[in-house]
Amino acid sequence: MYGAEFSKIYDLIYSGRGKDYLAESTEVADVVRARHASASSLLDVACGTGAHLAYFKDWFEVAGLDASEHMVRQAGENLPGVPVREGDMRDFDLGRAFDAIVCMFSSIGYLRSPEELDRTLACMARHLNPGGVIVIEPWHTPGTFIPGYIAHDLVKGDDQVVVRLSHSQRAGDRVPINVHYLVGDRATGVRHFTDVHEMNLFTRRQYETAFERAGCQVEYIESGRFACGLFAGVLK
């Protein structure tokens, strides 16, 4: 997942999809401030290449965490001066606390079980200041997932053309997403590689229970911008 090859084309793919990182970051920042008006520090867990952090840093003192060394390296290049560390969302220790912790782009779906979801929320809560806020963009629930879903993208950059084609099939609550990439590069020619993203379908109640066990009062927020909505929890 998210190897060196993928990290190089990640931003191109999602900018080509029209993903509006500024609007998403603004909405999440508003969710945070509505629950903690004086919030001044924010940790982005599973921050990827730092596309949301690029905007969060205008409003908060920020830091990032990601499990992929390649993503961490790319985020460091994109955001010099912003501390981004490699770490597992289930069990990290940054030695400090934040007013807000966010986990965007349905990255929480990479967790493999409700137990891991509990561990992750507990770990996040340990990194919160009193009254701190956790905002999570969830992935699909068992009731919203479409079996056999095929996604496709054709994206053109200055020197590259990328085709992304994926197929998702459900096995219980697990969903392996098989992805194929065809990359045409002006300098190096055409290459093909594959990737498998192992996702998990959590119910709304499982998300809420994980927040509650971590000591947070939680609410689900429907959003026109985030297809799966948002969960916001405030540390009691």
Beta strands, then each sheet from edge to edge (+ up, - down):
strand 1: 41-45
strand 2: 61-66
strand 3: 84-86
strand 4: 98-103
strand 5: 128-136
strand 6: 149-156
strand 7: 160-168
strand 8: 174-185
strand 9: 189-200
strand 10: 216-221
strand 11: 230-235
sheet 1: 3+ 2+ 1+ 4+ 5+ 11- 10+
sheet 2: 6+ 7- 8+ 9-
end
